[in-house]
Amino acid sequence: MKKTILLAISLMTGFTAQAENLCLNQLPSNKVNQLFSEFGKAGKMPSELESWLNDPAVQTVTPFQLFDNVEFVGLCWVSAWLIKSDEGLILIDSLYQPYTDALLKNVEQLGYKLSDIKYVLITHGHFDHAGGLGVLKQALPNARLGMTLEGWKEAYQDASSPRHKDDWKMPTEPDLILTDNQAITLGNTTVTVYTTPGHTWGTTSFVFDVFDHGKKYKAVTIGGLGLNAISGPDQVETYIQSVDKLKKRVLEKNDPITIDLTAHPFSANLMENVERMKNRPSQDVNLFVNQKELVNKLEGLKKAAEDRLVIEKRK
Ligand SMILES: [Zn+2]
């Protein structure tokens, strides 16, 4: 859909999301969360989840605008966020093949040039978030690709293993190395890097301003949520420290974070909320502004990690 048409719809409805949520019709977020937690406990992926994850017709989502300066260009189960500045675009996460190709088409479908993307920031080195880095290196002539050093290491390591080998395409060498508290600034927009190791050792989170009809909010994309790549109590303890660090940042008095721009849509009922926002009663109502839910989520993650720590210490 052309940007002008989107804008027209936006003016009519006060909201521009135009997601086609076939994925939701198949499996709602709470069901996906439940299946992932069964997967975590049993170590074997439920067949219902496996077929949902591997069906391109279900996973493909029409790109949509969520805030004045933020568009969703990802998949049903993995996010990719496009942040607009007055000097180009910042992309968060690369997806994996063949979906990185679809992501690039999404960007063009929204009316942008691929040469407008100046940064690609990666949350961590798992295939679903970093697998398309090599494709992006080829396709984006003006982009710096950023990840933590540990993230780059885990990406190269996972890319070289037979698991997910078709999903991975890495550049020949790491590009930009992200560090804690680093400010990535592009024109009028800054994304602050918070290293949050735990889900993997290289996991990082990103904090930035978003605007809803001109009103400013602070949002976070939390790098990794699951305890599915844990080896040993040290990593779980580090995970807990990162959750505490994020919670402290979220509740910071002078600059609180109120929006969870999730790395996995099902973990924040993203697609359901997009549907509900189509009937938004007024510009002042935005379901995505919900600090309480974000804090609840972090507390839930901490509780799960504390339970896991007991198990890891017994091993
Ligand atoms: Zn991961």
Residues whose N, C-alpha, C, O or C-beta is under 5 A from the ligand:
A	BS01	ZN	H126 G224
